[in-house]
Amino acid sequence: MSGSNGNIAKDVTSSNSPAIDKQKTLLSADVGHFSLVRAMHLADLITLMNGACGVMSIFSSLRYALGDPKDFDNLWLALFFLPFGLFFDFFDGKVARWRKKSSLMGQELDSLADLISFGVAPAMVAFTLGFRSLADTVGLTFFVLCGLTRLARFNVTVSVLPKDATGKSQYFEGTPIPTSLGMDAIMAYWLSQRWVHDNLPFGVWFQGSAFEFHPAVILFMIHGCLMTSKTIRIPKP
């Protein structure tokens, strides 16, 4: 989840400073071609798998958009990759705690991977489903930018949020960005019912005009607002 590996980086910093100092040296002073790879921990590599799932989802959406609109195999594949991104997002934090190793890059990698898998990739799936008007894409862009802002806020505030006995933050401010999987589930249902393109739920408003949009895109905008909320607090599992 958002900051799972990054949260570890902050939680165990004090108990693992020699390892952090070593990684900092590798990142800043080692000029070898593969110094970046040597500086990575196992949890970082798992975080990259989260990002890979998001990228593969985006490519699958593009393949669908360039192919036969009646062949939904690539669109199903685009949706299929996203839950695996969530698996790797949870797993990287578990591995970091198990190995008791933090990573200077963990927080940044985690946020960037989450933005791809739970922000950009779902927006791309929505676009290929039929949210393609200018107003639709503005709504989807709003959703992605809310996710980006939420992740940036997490990186800034995670060190000052209340912690439990293990040093783990007690709650999330706003809905975590992986909750966008709920939108993925909704889109999967629409796809199963063939509610795509001209058959999207709630129809289309102002069709043929510069203001054409599908009201269903408002669901993405509402979800974006929930992610950036300051008053919504989700207890951490």
MARLUMMAR-134278 format. One record per atom (N, C-alpha, C): residue number from 1; residue in three letters; atom name; x, y, z. Coordinates in steps of 0.2 Angstrom, whole numbers. Each point is the difference from the previous one (the first is absolute). Layout:
# MARLUMMAR-134278
NODE   pos   code   site       x       y       z
NODE   NUM    ALA     CA       X       Y       Z
...
//
This chain:
# MARLUMMAR-134278
NODE   pos   code   site       x       y       z
NODE     1    MET      N       4      -6       0
NODE     1    MET     CA      -4       6       0
NODE     1    MET      C       4       6       0
NODE     2    SER      N      -3       6      -1
NODE     2    SER     CA       4       6      -1
NODE     2    SER      C       5       1       6
NODE     3    GLY      N       7       0      -2
NODE     3    GLY     CA       5       1       5
NODE     3    GLY      C       1      -6       4
NODE     4    SER      N      -2      -6      -2
NODE     4    SER     CA       2      -6       4
NODE     4    SER      C       7      -1       1
NODE     5    ASN      N       4       0      -6
NODE     5    ASN     CA       7      -1       0
NODE     5    ASN      C       3       7       3
NODE     6    GLY      N      -3       5      -2
NODE     6    GLY     CA       3       7       2
NODE     6    GLY      C      -1       1       7
NODE     7    ASN      N      -6      -3       3
NODE     7    ASN     CA      -1       1       7
NODE     7    ASN      C       5      -4       4
NODE     8    ILE      N       2      -6      -2
NODE     8    ILE     CA       5      -4       3
NODE     8    ILE      C       7       4       0
NODE     9    ALA      N       1       4      -5
NODE     9    ALA     CA       7       4      -1
NODE     9    ALA      C       0       5       6
NODE    10    LYS      N      -6       3       2
NODE    10    LYS     CA       0       4       5
NODE    10    LYS      C       0      -3       7
NODE    11    ASP      N      -4      -6       1
NODE    11    ASP     CA      -1      -3       6
NODE    11    ASP      C       6      -3       3
NODE    12    VAL      N       4      -3      -4
NODE    12    VAL     CA       6      -4       2
NODE    12    VAL      C       7       4      -1
NODE    13    THR      N      -1       6      -2
NODE    13    THR     CA       7       4      -1
NODE    13    THR      C       4       0       6
NODE    14    SER      N      -2       2       6
NODE    14    SER     CA       4       0       6
NODE    14    SER      C       3      -6       1
NODE    15    SER      N      -3      -6      -1
NODE    15    SER     CA       3      -6       2
NODE    15    SER      C       4      -3      -5
NODE    16    ASN      N       1       3      -6
NODE    16    ASN     CA       3      -3      -6
NODE    16    ASN      C       5       5      -3
NODE    17    SER      N       2       5       3
NODE    17    SER     CA       4       6      -3
NODE    17    SER      C       6      -3      -3
NODE    18    PRO      N       4      -5       2
NODE    18    PRO     CA       6      -2      -4
NODE    18    PRO      C      -2      -2      -7
NODE    19    ALA      N      -6      -4      -1
NODE    19    ALA     CA      -2      -2      -6
NODE    19    ALA      C      -2       6      -5
NODE    20    ILE      N      -3       5       4
NODE    20    ILE     CA      -2       6      -4
NODE    20    ILE      C       6       4      -2
NODE    21    ASP      N       5       0       4
NODE    21    ASP     CA       6       4      -2
NODE    21    ASP      C       3      -3      -5
NODE    22    LYS      N       1      -7       0
NODE    22    LYS     CA       3      -4      -6
NODE    22    LYS      C      -4       2      -6
NODE    23    GLN      N      -7      -1       0
NODE    23    GLN     CA      -3       2      -6
NODE    23    GLN      C       1       7      -3
NODE    24    LYS      N       0       4       5
NODE    24    LYS     CA       1       7      -2
NODE    24    LYS      C       6       1      -4
NODE    25    THR      N       6      -3       3
NODE    25    THR     CA       6       0      -3
NODE    25    THR      C       0      -3      -7
NODE    26    LEU      N      -4      -6      -1
NODE    26    LEU     CA       0      -3      -6
NODE    26    LEU      C      -4       5      -5
NODE    27    LEU      N      -5       3       2
NODE    27    LEU     CA      -4       4      -5
NODE    27    LEU      C       4       7      -2
NODE    28    SER      N       4       3       5
NODE    28    SER     CA       3       6      -1
NODE    28    SER      C       7       0      -2
NODE    29    ALA      N       4      -5       2
NODE    29    ALA     CA       7       0      -1
NODE    29    ALA      C       2      -6      -5
NODE    30    ASP      N      -3      -5       0
NODE    30    ASP     CA       2      -6      -5
NODE    30    ASP      C      -2       2      -7
NODE    31    VAL      N       5       0      -4
NODE    31    VAL     CA       0       2      -7
NODE    31    VAL      C      -1      -6      -5
NODE    32    GLY      N       0      -6       3
NODE    32    GLY     CA      -1      -6      -5
NODE    32    GLY      C      -6       0      -3
NODE    33    HIS      N       0      -3      -6
NODE    33    HIS     CA      -6       0      -4
NODE    33    HIS      C      -6      -3       3
NODE    34    PHE      N       1      -5       5
NODE    34    PHE     CA      -6      -3       3
NODE    34    PHE      C       0       1       7
NODE    35    SER      N       2       6       2
NODE    35    SER     CA       0       2       7
NODE    35    SER      C      -7       1       3
NODE    36    LEU      N      -5       2      -5
NODE    36    LEU     CA      -7       1       2
NODE    36    LEU      C      -3      -7       2
NODE    37    VAL      N       2      -5      -4
NODE    37    VAL     CA      -3      -7       1
NODE    37    VAL      C       3      -3       7
NODE    38    ARG      N       6       2       1
NODE    38    ARG     CA       3      -3       6
NODE    38    ARG      C      -3       4       6
NODE    39    ALA      N      -2       6      -1
NODE    39    ALA     CA      -3       3       6
NODE    39    ALA      C      -7      -2       2
NODE    40    MET      N      -3      -3      -5
NODE    40    MET     CA      -7      -2       1
NODE    40    MET      C      -1      -6       5
NODE    41    HIS      N      -5       0       4
NODE    41    HIS     CA      -2      -6       4
NODE    41    HIS      C      -5      -4      -3
NODE    42    LEU      N      -1      -6       3
NODE    42    LEU     CA      -5      -5      -3
NODE    42    LEU      C      -7       4       0
NODE    43    ALA      N      -2       3       5
NODE    43    ALA     CA      -6       4       0
NODE    43    ALA      C      -1       5      -6
NODE    44    ASP      N       6       3      -1
NODE    44    ASP     CA      -1       5      -6
NODE    44    ASP      C      -1      -4      -7
NODE    45    LEU      N       3      -6      -1
NODE    45    LEU     CA      -2      -3      -6
NODE    45    LEU      C      -7      -3       0
NODE    46    ILE      N      -3      -1       6
NODE    46    ILE     CA      -7      -2       0
NODE    46    ILE      C      -4       6      -2
NODE    47    THR      N       2       6       3
NODE    47    THR     CA      -4       6      -2
NODE    47    THR      C       0       1      -7
NODE    48    LEU      N       6      -1      -4
NODE    48    LEU     CA       0       1      -7
NODE    48    LEU      C      -4      -5      -4
NODE    49    MET      N      -2      -6       3
NODE    49    MET     CA      -5      -4      -3
NODE    49    MET      C      -7       3       0
NODE    50    ASN      N      -1       3       6
NODE    50    ASN     CA      -6       4       0
NODE    50    ASN      C      -1       5      -6
NODE    51    GLY      N       5       4      -1
NODE    51    GLY     CA       1       4      -6
NODE    51    GLY      C      -1      -3      -6
NODE    52    ALA      N       3      -6      -1
NODE    52    ALA     CA       0      -4      -6
NODE    52    ALA      C      -7      -2      -2
NODE    53    CYS      N      -4      -2       5
NODE    53    CYS     CA      -7      -2      -1
NODE    53    CYS      C      -4       6      -3
NODE    54    GLY      N       2       6       3
NODE    54    GLY     CA      -4       6      -3
NODE    54    GLY      C       2       1      -7
NODE    55    VAL      N       6       0      -1
NODE    55    VAL     CA       3       1      -7
NODE    55    VAL      C      -3      -5      -5
NODE    56    MET      N       0      -6       2
NODE    56    MET     CA      -3      -5      -4
NODE    56    MET      C      -8       1      -2
NODE    57    SER      N      -3       2       6
NODE    57    SER     CA      -7       2      -1
NODE    57    SER      C      -1       5      -5
NODE    58    ILE      N       4       5       0
NODE    58    ILE     CA       0       6      -5
NODE    58    ILE      C       1      -3      -7
NODE    59    PHE      N       5      -4      -1
NODE    59    PHE     CA       1      -2      -6
NODE    59    PHE      C      -5      -5      -3
NODE    60    SER      N      -4      -3       4
NODE    60    SER     CA      -5      -4      -2
NODE    60    SER      C      -6       4      -2
NODE    61    SER      N      -1       6       4
NODE    61    SER     CA      -5       4      -2
NODE    61    SER      C       1       3      -7
NODE    62    LEU      N       6       2      -1
NODE    62    LEU     CA       2       3      -7
NODE    62    LEU      C      -1      -5      -5
NODE    63    ARG      N       2      -7       1
NODE    63    ARG     CA      -1      -5      -5
NODE    63    ARG      C      -8       0      -2
NODE    64    TYR      N      -4       0       5
NODE    64    TYR     CA      -7       0      -1
NODE    64    TYR      C      -2       6      -4
NODE    65    ALA      N       2       6       2
NODE    65    ALA     CA      -2       6      -4
NODE    65    ALA      C       2       0      -7
NODE    66    LEU      N       6      -4      -2
NODE    66    LEU     CA       2       0      -7
NODE    66    LEU      C      -3      -6      -3
NODE    67    GLY      N      -3      -4       3
NODE    67    GLY     CA      -3      -6      -3
NODE    67    GLY      C      -7       0      -2
NODE    68    ASP      N      -3      -6       0
NODE    68    ASP     CA      -7      -1      -1
NODE    68    ASP      C      -4       2       6
NODE    69    PRO      N      -5       5      -1
NODE    69    PRO     CA      -3       2       7
NODE    69    PRO      C      -5      -5       2
NODE    70    LYS      N      -1      -6      -4
NODE    70    LYS     CA      -5      -5       3
NODE    70    LYS      C       4      -6       3
NODE    71    ASP      N       7       1       0
NODE    71    ASP     CA       4      -6       3
NODE    71    ASP      C       2       3       6
NODE    72    PHE      N      -2      -2       6
NODE    72    PHE     CA       1       3       6
NODE    72    PHE      C       6      -4       4
NODE    73    ASP      N       3      -4      -3
NODE    73    ASP     CA       5      -4       4
NODE    73    ASP      C       6       4       3
NODE    74    ASN      N       2       5      -4
NODE    74    ASN     CA       5       5       3
NODE    74    ASN      C      -2       4       5
NODE    75    LEU      N      -7       2       0
NODE    75    LEU     CA      -3       4       5
NODE    75    LEU      C      -1      -4       6
NODE    76    TRP      N      -1      -6       0
NODE    76    TRP     CA      -1      -4       6
NODE    76    TRP      C       7      -1       3
NODE    77    LEU      N       5      -1      -5
NODE    77    LEU     CA       7       0       3
NODE    77    LEU      C       2       6       3
NODE    78    ALA      N      -2       6      -2
NODE    78    ALA     CA       2       6       3
NODE    78    ALA      C      -3       0       7
NODE    79    LEU      N      -6      -2       1
NODE    79    LEU     CA      -3      -1       7
NODE    79    LEU      C       3      -5       4
NODE    80    PHE      N       3      -6      -3
NODE    80    PHE     CA       2      -5       3
NODE    80    PHE      C       7       1       4
NODE    81    PHE      N       4       5      -3
NODE    81    PHE     CA       7       1       3
NODE    81    PHE      C      -1       4       6
NODE    82    LEU      N      -5       4       1
NODE    82    LEU     CA      -1       5       6
NODE    82    LEU      C       0      -3       7
NODE    83    PRO      N      -4      -6       1
NODE    83    PRO     CA       0      -3       6
NODE    83    PRO      C       7      -3       2
NODE    84    PHE      N       4      -2      -5
NODE    84    PHE     CA       6      -2       2
NODE    84    PHE      C       5       6       2
NODE    85    GLY      N      -1       6      -3
NODE    85    GLY     CA       3       5       3
NODE    85    GLY      C      -1       1       7
NODE    86    LEU      N      -6      -1       2
NODE    86    LEU     CA      -2       1       8
NODE    86    LEU      C       4      -5       4
NODE    87    PHE      N       0      -6      -3
NODE    87    PHE     CA       4      -6       3
NODE    87    PHE      C       7       2       2
NODE    88    PHE      N       3       3      -5
NODE    88    PHE     CA       7       2       1
NODE    88    PHE      C       1       6       4
NODE    89    ASP      N      -5       4       0
NODE    89    ASP     CA       0       6       4
NODE    89    ASP      C       0      -2       8
NODE    90    PHE      N      -4      -5       1
NODE    90    PHE     CA      -1      -3       7
NODE    90    PHE      C       7      -4       2
NODE    91    PHE      N       2      -4      -5
NODE    91    PHE     CA       5      -4       1
NODE    91    PHE      C       7       3       2
NODE    92    ASP      N       1       6      -3
NODE    92    ASP     CA       7       3       1
NODE    92    ASP      C       1       2       7
NODE    93    GLY      N      -6       3       3
NODE    93    GLY     CA       1       2       7
NODE    93    GLY      C       1      -6       5
NODE    94    LYS      N      -3      -6      -2
NODE    94    LYS     CA       0      -6       4
NODE    94    LYS      C       8      -2       0
NODE    95    VAL      N       3       0      -6
NODE    95    VAL     CA       7      -2      -1
NODE    95    VAL      C       4       5       3
NODE    96    ALA      N      -1       6       0
NODE    96    ALA     CA       4       5       3
NODE    96    ALA      C       0      -1       8
NODE    97    ARG      N      -6      -2       3
NODE    97    ARG     CA       0      -1       7
NODE    97    ARG      C       3      -7       2
NODE    98    TRP      N      -1      -5      -4
NODE    98    TRP     CA       3      -6       1
NODE    98    TRP      C       8       0       0
NODE    99    ARG      N       3       4      -5
NODE    99    ARG     CA       7       0      -1
NODE    99    ARG      C       3       6       5
NODE   100    LYS      N      -5       4       3
NODE   100    LYS     CA       2       5       4
NODE   100    LYS      C       5       5      -3
NODE   101    LYS      N      -1       1      -7
NODE   101    LYS     CA       4       5      -4
NODE   101    LYS      C      -4       5      -3
NODE   102    SER      N       2       6       1
NODE   102    SER     CA      -3       6      -3
NODE   102    SER      C       3       2      -6
NODE   103    SER      N      -3       5      -4
NODE   103    SER     CA       3       2      -6
NODE   103    SER      C      -1       7      -1
NODE   104    LEU      N       5       4      -2
NODE   104    LEU     CA      -1       7      -1
NODE   104    LEU      C      -4       1      -6
NODE   105    MET      N       0      -5      -5
NODE   105    MET     CA      -4       1      -6
NODE   105    MET      C      -7      -3       1
NODE   106    GLY      N      -1      -4       5
NODE   106    GLY     CA      -6      -3       1
NODE   106    GLY      C      -6       4       0
NODE   107    GLN      N       0       6       3
NODE   107    GLN     CA      -6       4       0
NODE   107    GLN      C      -1       3      -7
NODE   108    GLU      N       5       2      -3
NODE   108    GLU     CA      -1       3      -7
NODE   108    GLU      C      -2      -5      -5
NODE   109    LEU      N       3      -6       0
NODE   109    LEU     CA      -2      -5      -4
NODE   109    LEU      C      -8      -2       1
NODE   110    ASP      N      -1      -1       6
NODE   110    ASP     CA      -7      -2       2
NODE   110    ASP      C      -5       5      -3
NODE   111    SER      N       1       7       1
NODE   111    SER     CA      -5       5      -2
NODE   111    SER      C       0       0      -7
NODE   112    LEU      N       5      -1      -4
NODE   112    LEU     CA       0       1      -7
NODE   112    LEU      C      -3      -6      -3
NODE   113    ALA      N       1      -6       3
NODE   113    ALA     CA      -3      -6      -3
NODE   113    ALA      C      -8       0       2
NODE   114    ASP      N      -2       2       5
NODE   114    ASP     CA      -7       1       2
NODE   114    ASP      C      -3       5      -5
NODE   115    LEU      N       3       5      -2
NODE   115    LEU     CA      -3       5      -5
NODE   115    LEU      C      -1      -3      -6
NODE   116    ILE      N       5      -5      -2
NODE   116    ILE     CA      -1      -3      -7
NODE   116    ILE      C      -6      -5       0
NODE   117    SER      N       0      -4       6
NODE   117    SER     CA      -4      -6       0
NODE   117    SER      C      -7       2       2
NODE   118    PHE      N      -1       5       4
NODE   118    PHE     CA      -6       1       3
NODE   118    PHE      C      -3       7      -2
NODE   119    GLY      N       4       4      -4
NODE   119    GLY     CA      -2       6      -2
NODE   119    GLY      C       0       0      -8
NODE   120    VAL      N       5       0      -3
NODE   120    VAL     CA       1       1      -7
NODE   120    VAL      C      -4      -6      -4
NODE   121    ALA      N       2      -7       2
NODE   121    ALA     CA      -3      -6      -3
NODE   121    ALA      C      -7       0       0
NODE   122    PRO      N      -4       1       6
NODE   122    PRO     CA      -7       0       0
NODE   122    PRO      C      -3       6      -4
NODE   123    ALA      N       3       6      -1
NODE   123    ALA     CA      -2       5      -4
NODE   123    ALA      C       0      -2      -7
NODE   124    MET      N       6      -4      -2
NODE   124    MET     CA       0      -2      -7
NODE   124    MET      C      -5      -5      -2
NODE   125    VAL      N      -1      -5       5
NODE   125    VAL     CA      -6      -5      -1
NODE   125    VAL      C      -6       4      -1
NODE   126    ALA      N      -2       5       4
NODE   126    ALA     CA      -6       4      -1
NODE   126    ALA      C       0       3      -7
NODE   127    PHE      N       5       3      -2
NODE   127    PHE     CA       1       3      -7
NODE   127    PHE      C      -2      -5      -5
NODE   128    THR      N       3      -6       0
NODE   128    THR     CA      -2      -5      -5
NODE   128    THR      C      -7      -2       0
NODE   129    LEU      N      -3       0       6
NODE   129    LEU     CA      -7      -2       1
NODE   129    LEU      C      -4       4      -4
NODE   130    GLY      N       2       7       0
NODE   130    GLY     CA      -5       4      -4
NODE   130    GLY      C       0       7       3
NODE   131    PHE      N       4       2       5
NODE   131    PHE     CA       0       6       3
NODE   131    PHE      C       5       5      -4
NODE   132    ARG      N      -2       2      -6
NODE   132    ARG     CA       5       2      -5
NODE   132    ARG      C      -1       8      -2
NODE   133    SER      N      -5       3       3
NODE   133    SER     CA      -1       7      -2
NODE   133    SER      C       5       4       4
NODE   134    LEU      N       0       6      -2
NODE   134    LEU     CA       5       5       3
NODE   134    LEU      C      -2       1       8
NODE   135    ALA      N      -7       0       1
NODE   135    ALA     CA      -2       1       7
NODE   135    ALA      C       1      -6       4
NODE   136    ASP      N       0      -6      -3
NODE   136    ASP     CA       1      -7       3
NODE   136    ASP      C       7       0       2
NODE   137    THR      N       5       2      -5
NODE   137    THR     CA       7       0       2
NODE   137    THR      C       2       5       5
NODE   138    VAL      N      -3       5       0
NODE   138    VAL     CA       1       5       6
NODE   138    VAL      C      -2      -3       7
NODE   139    GLY      N      -6      -4       0
NODE   139    GLY     CA      -2      -3       6
NODE   139    GLY      C       5      -5       2
NODE   140    LEU      N       3      -4      -5
NODE   140    LEU     CA       5      -6       2
NODE   140    LEU      C       6       3       2
NODE   141    THR      N       2       6      -3
NODE   141    THR     CA       6       3       2
NODE   141    THR      C       0       3       7
NODE   142    PHE      N      -6       3       2
NODE   142    PHE     CA      -1       2       7
NODE   142    PHE      C       1      -6       4
NODE   143    PHE      N      -3      -6      -1
NODE   143    PHE     CA       1      -6       4
NODE   143    PHE      C       7      -2       1
NODE   144    VAL      N       4       0      -6
NODE   144    VAL     CA       7      -1       1
NODE   144    VAL      C       4       5       4
NODE   145    LEU      N      -1       6      -1
NODE   145    LEU     CA       3       5       4
NODE   145    LEU      C      -2       0       7
NODE   146    CYS      N      -6      -2       2
NODE   146    CYS     CA      -2      -1       7
NODE   146    CYS      C       5      -5       3
NODE   147    GLY      N       1      -6      -4
NODE   147    GLY     CA       4      -5       2
NODE   147    GLY      C       7       2       1
NODE   148    LEU      N       2       4      -4
NODE   148    LEU     CA       7       3       0
NODE   148    LEU      C       1       4       6
NODE   149    THR      N      -5       4       1
NODE   149    THR     CA       0       5       6
NODE   149    THR      C       0      -4       7
NODE   150    ARG      N      -4      -5       0
NODE   150    ARG     CA      -1      -4       6
NODE   150    ARG      C       6      -4       2
NODE   151    LEU      N       4      -2      -5
NODE   151    LEU     CA       6      -4       1
NODE   151    LEU      C       6       5       2
NODE   152    ALA      N       0       6      -3
NODE   152    ALA     CA       5       5       2
NODE   152    ALA      C      -2       2       8
NODE   153    ARG      N      -6       1       1
NODE   153    ARG     CA      -2       2       7
NODE   153    ARG      C       2      -6       5
NODE   154    PHE      N      -1      -6      -2
NODE   154    PHE     CA       2      -6       4
NODE   154    PHE      C       8       1       2
NODE   155    ASN      N       4       1      -6
NODE   155    ASN     CA       7       0       1
NODE   155    ASN      C       2       6       5
NODE   156    VAL      N      -3       5       0
NODE   156    VAL     CA       1       6       4
NODE   156    VAL      C      -2      -1       7
NODE   157    THR      N      -6      -3       1
NODE   157    THR     CA      -3      -1       7
NODE   157    THR      C       1      -6       4
NODE   158    VAL      N       3      -5      -4
NODE   158    VAL     CA       0      -7       4
NODE   158    VAL      C       4       0       6
NODE   159    SER      N       5       4       0
NODE   159    SER     CA       5       0       6
NODE   159    SER      C      -4       3       6
NODE   160    VAL      N      -5       4      -1
NODE   160    VAL     CA      -3       4       6
NODE   160    VAL      C      -7      -3       2
NODE   161    LEU      N      -2      -5      -4
NODE   161    LEU     CA      -7      -3       1
NODE   161    LEU      C       1      -5       7
NODE   162    PRO      N      -5       0       4
NODE   162    PRO     CA       0      -4       6
NODE   162    PRO      C       2      -8      -2
NODE   163    LYS      N       4      -2       4
NODE   163    LYS     CA       3      -7      -1
NODE   163    LYS      C      -3      -5       6
NODE   164    ASP      N       0      -6      -2
NODE   164    ASP     CA      -1      -5       5
NODE   164    ASP      C       6      -3       3
NODE   165    ALA      N       0      -5       4
NODE   165    ALA     CA       5      -3       4
NODE   165    ALA      C       6      -2      -5
NODE   166    THR      N      -2      -2      -6
NODE   166    THR     CA       5      -3      -4
NODE   166    THR      C       3       6      -5
NODE   167    GLY      N      -2       6       1
NODE   167    GLY     CA       3       5      -4
NODE   167    GLY      C      -4       1      -6
NODE   168    LYS      N      -6      -3      -1
NODE   168    LYS     CA      -4       0      -6
NODE   168    LYS      C      -5       6       0
NODE   169    SER      N      -1       3      -5
NODE   169    SER     CA      -5       6       0
NODE   169    SER      C      -7      -4       2
NODE   170    GLN      N      -4       4       4
NODE   170    GLN     CA      -6      -3       2
NODE   170    GLN      C      -6       0      -5
NODE   171    TYR      N       1       5      -4
NODE   171    TYR     CA      -6       1      -5
NODE   171    TYR      C       3       4      -7
NODE   172    PHE      N      -4      -1      -5
NODE   172    PHE     CA       1       4      -6
NODE   172    PHE      C      -4       6       0
NODE   173    GLU      N       3       6      -2
NODE   173    GLU     CA      -4       6      -1
NODE   173    GLU      C      -3       0      -7
NODE   174    GLY      N      -7      -1      -1
NODE   174    GLY     CA      -3      -1      -7
NODE   174    GLY      C       1      -7      -2
NODE   175    THR      N      -4      -2      -4
NODE   175    THR     CA       0      -7      -3
NODE   175    THR      C       6      -1      -3
NODE   176    PRO      N       4      -6       2
NODE   176    PRO     CA       6      -1      -4
NODE   176    PRO      C      -1      -1      -7
NODE   177    ILE      N       5       1      -4
NODE   177    ILE     CA      -1       0      -8
NODE   177    ILE      C      -2      -7      -2
NODE   178    PRO      N       3      -6       3
NODE   178    PRO     CA      -2      -6      -2
NODE   178    PRO      C      -8      -2       0
NODE   179    THR      N      -4       4       4
NODE   179    THR     CA      -7      -1       0
NODE   179    THR      C      -3       2      -7
NODE   180    SER      N       4       2      -5
NODE   180    SER     CA      -3       1      -7
NODE   180    SER      C      -1      -7      -3
NODE   181    LEU      N       2      -5       3
NODE   181    LEU     CA      -2      -7      -2
NODE   181    LEU      C      -8      -1       0
NODE   182    GLY      N      -3       4       5
NODE   182    GLY     CA      -7       0       0
NODE   182    GLY      C      -3       3      -7
NODE   183    MET      N       3       5      -3
NODE   183    MET     CA      -2       2      -6
NODE   183    MET      C       2      -5      -6
NODE   184    ASP      N       5      -4       1
NODE   184    ASP     CA       2      -5      -5
NODE   184    ASP      C      -5      -5       1
NODE   185    ALA      N      -3      -2       6
NODE   185    ALA     CA      -5      -5       0
NODE   185    ALA      C      -6       2      -3
NODE   186    ILE      N      -2       7       0
NODE   186    ILE     CA      -6       2      -3
NODE   186    ILE      C       1       0      -8
NODE   187    MET      N       6       2      -2
NODE   187    MET     CA       1      -1      -7
NODE   187    MET      C       0      -7      -3
NODE   188    ALA      N       2      -4       4
NODE   188    ALA     CA       0      -7      -2
NODE   188    ALA      C      -7      -3       0
NODE   189    TYR      N      -4       3       4
NODE   189    TYR     CA      -8      -2       0
NODE   189    TYR      C      -3       3      -7
NODE   190    TRP      N       2       6      -1
NODE   190    TRP     CA      -3       3      -6
NODE   190    TRP      C       3      -4      -6
NODE   191    LEU      N       6      -2       0
NODE   191    LEU     CA       2      -3      -6
NODE   191    LEU      C      -3      -7      -1
NODE   192    SER      N      -1      -3       6
NODE   192    SER     CA      -4      -7       0
NODE   192    SER      C      -7       1      -3
NODE   193    GLN      N      -3       6       1
NODE   193    GLN     CA      -7       1      -3
NODE   193    GLN      C       0       3      -7
NODE   194    ARG      N       6       1      -2
NODE   194    ARG     CA       1       4      -6
NODE   194    ARG      C      -2       7       0
NODE   195    TRP      N       0       3       6
NODE   195    TRP     CA      -2       7       0
NODE   195    TRP      C       6       5      -1
NODE   196    VAL      N       2       0      -6
NODE   196    VAL     CA       7       3      -2
NODE   196    VAL      C      -2       5      -6
NODE   197    HIS      N       4       5      -2
NODE   197    HIS     CA       0       4      -5
NODE   197    HIS      C      -7       4       0
NODE   198    ASP      N      -4      -1      -5
NODE   198    ASP     CA      -7       3       0
NODE   198    ASP      C      -5      -2       5
NODE   199    ASN      N       2      -6       4
NODE   199    ASN     CA      -5      -3       4
NODE   199    ASN      C       3       1       8
NODE   200    LEU      N       4       5       1
NODE   200    LEU     CA       2       1       7
NODE   200    LEU      C      -6       2       4
NODE   201    PRO      N       0      -2       7
NODE   201    PRO     CA      -5       2       4
NODE   201    PRO      C      -1       7       1
NODE   202    PHE      N      -7       2       0
NODE   202    PHE     CA      -2       7       1
NODE   202    PHE      C       1       4      -6
NODE   203    GLY      N       2      -3      -6
NODE   203    GLY     CA      -1       3      -6
NODE   203    GLY      C       6       5      -1
NODE   204    VAL      N      -2       5      -5
NODE   204    VAL     CA       5       5      -1
NODE   204    VAL      C      -4       7      -1
NODE   205    TRP      N       2       5       3
NODE   205    TRP     CA      -3       7       0
NODE   205    TRP      C       3       4      -5
NODE   206    PHE      N      -4       5      -3
NODE   206    PHE     CA       3       5      -5
NODE   206    PHE      C       4      -3      -6
NODE   207    GLN      N      -3      -6      -2
NODE   207    GLN     CA       3      -4      -5
NODE   207    GLN      C       1       5      -6
NODE   208    GLY      N       6      -1      -3
NODE   208    GLY     CA       1       4      -6
NODE   208    GLY      C       3       7       1
NODE   209    SER      N       0       2       6
NODE   209    SER     CA       2       7       1
NODE   209    SER      C       7       0       4
NODE   210    ALA      N       3       6       1
NODE   210    ALA     CA       6       0       3
NODE   210    ALA      C       0      -2       7
NODE   211    PHE      N      -6       0       3
NODE   211    PHE     CA      -1      -2       7
NODE   211    PHE      C      -2      -7       1
NODE   212    GLU      N       0      -4      -5
NODE   212    GLU     CA      -2      -7       0
NODE   212    GLU      C       4      -4       6
NODE   213    PHE      N      -4      -3       4
NODE   213    PHE     CA       4      -4       5
NODE   213    PHE      C      -5      -6       3
NODE   214    HIS      N       3      -5       3
NODE   214    HIS     CA      -4      -6       2
NODE   214    HIS      C       0       2       8
NODE   215    PRO      N      -6       0       3
NODE   215    PRO     CA      -1       2       7
NODE   215    PRO      C       3      -6       4
NODE   216    ALA      N       1      -6      -2
NODE   216    ALA     CA       4      -5       4
NODE   216    ALA      C       7       2       2
NODE   217    VAL      N       3       5      -4
NODE   217    VAL     CA       7       2       2
NODE   217    VAL      C       0       4       6
NODE   218    ILE      N      -6       2       3
NODE   218    ILE     CA       0       3       6
NODE   218    ILE      C       2      -4       6
NODE   219    LEU      N      -1      -7      -1
NODE   219    LEU     CA       2      -5       5
NODE   219    LEU      C       7       1       1
NODE   220    PHE      N       4       1      -5
NODE   220    PHE     CA       7       0       0
NODE   220    PHE      C       2       7       4
NODE   221    MET      N      -4       5      -1
NODE   221    MET     CA       2       6       3
NODE   221    MET      C      -2       0       7
NODE   222    ILE      N      -5      -3       2
NODE   222    ILE     CA      -2      -1       7
NODE   222    ILE      C       6      -4       4
NODE   223    HIS      N       2      -5      -4
NODE   223    HIS     CA       5      -4       3
NODE   223    HIS      C       6       4       1
NODE   224    GLY      N       2       4      -4
NODE   224    GLY     CA       6       5       0
NODE   224    GLY      C      -1       4       6
NODE   225    CYS      N      -6       3       1
NODE   225    CYS     CA      -1       4       6
NODE   225    CYS      C       1      -4       7
NODE   226    LEU      N      -2      -6       0
NODE   226    LEU     CA       0      -4       6
NODE   226    LEU      C       8      -1       2
NODE   227    MET      N       4      -1      -6
NODE   227    MET     CA       7      -1       2
NODE   227    MET      C       3       6       3
NODE   228    THR      N      -2       6      -2
NODE   228    THR     CA       3       6       2
NODE   228    THR      C      -3       3       7
NODE   229    SER      N      -5      -4       2
NODE   229    SER     CA      -3       3       6
NODE   229    SER      C       4       0       6
NODE   230    LYS      N       0       5       4
NODE   230    LYS     CA       4       1       6
NODE   230    LYS      C      -4      -3       6
NODE   231    THR      N      -7       0       0
NODE   231    THR     CA      -4      -3       5
NODE   231    THR      C      -1      -7       0
NODE   232    ILE      N       0      -3      -5
NODE   232    ILE     CA      -1      -8      -1
NODE   232    ILE      C       6      -3       3
NODE   233    ARG      N       0      -4       5
NODE   233    ARG     CA       5      -4       3
NODE   233    ARG      C      -1      -7       0
NODE   234    ILE      N       4      -4      -4
NODE   234    ILE     CA      -1      -7      -1
NODE   234    ILE      C       5      -4       4
NODE   235    PRO      N      -3      -4       6
NODE   235    PRO     CA       5      -4       4
NODE   235    PRO      C       4      -4      -4
NODE   236    LYS      N       6      -1       1
NODE   236    LYS     CA       5      -5      -3
NODE   236    LYS      C      -1      -7       2
NODE   237    PRO      N       0      -5      -4
NODE   237    PRO     CA      -1      -7       2
NODE   237    PRO      C       6      -2       4
//
